[in-house]
Amino acid sequence: MNRLSTLVPLLASAALLMFGNGLQGTLIAWRAASDGFPAWLIGLITAAYYLGFARRAAST
């Protein structure tokens, strides 16, 4: 087997995880806007989500 065929599943799964994470961040803000949250609160919620994500990643 060549090296490329062994890396394709790994790269595809990493791309899928990155796509899902980006989509989740977008959907959180979109859902909050559709529910009538003010823009400053949407920004605070989104920032808190990524701050918690970064804090969790730094502690492991």
Secondary structure, 3 states (H helix, E strand, C coil): CCHHHHHHHHHHHHHHHHHHHHHHHHHHHHHHHHCCCCHHHHHHHHHHHHHHHHHHHHHC
